[in-house]
């Protein structure tokens, strides 16, 4: 009986320790092929690649497509390389977010600007953070930056 009790206690402690050390996992969604982006009411041919270059001002060498973080507030510095139509370049946005111990997907899309903010009609990058754990439970999880 003592062996069974010790085994059950060990399993319970392992479960508690695992829950206490849970991490947030952020994975970037890559789009390496040409696609038509109709999400912003305009059609754009886009090739895009996102990389995480720093977490909380600590540079990552090499750039990462996935990071594992402790739950809480973190700032992810990103590099987004893109080709939109005949334009190409790179953007360096940051994402300041409070992360739960969940799995996240970071995605992005380009839209043509309708306002005077981008007078030349260049595309505007919209970051999308998707909480995959909440999405599996049916919650609305898409956050736009």
Secondary structure, DSSP 8 states (H G I E B T S, - for coil): -HHHHHHHHHHHHHHHHHHHT-EEEEEE--EEEEEEE-TTSS-EEEEEEEEEEEETTEEEEEEESEEEEESEEEEEEEEEEEEETTEEEEE--EEEEEE-SSEEEEEEEEEE--SGGGTT--EEEEEEEEEHHHHHTT---EEE-
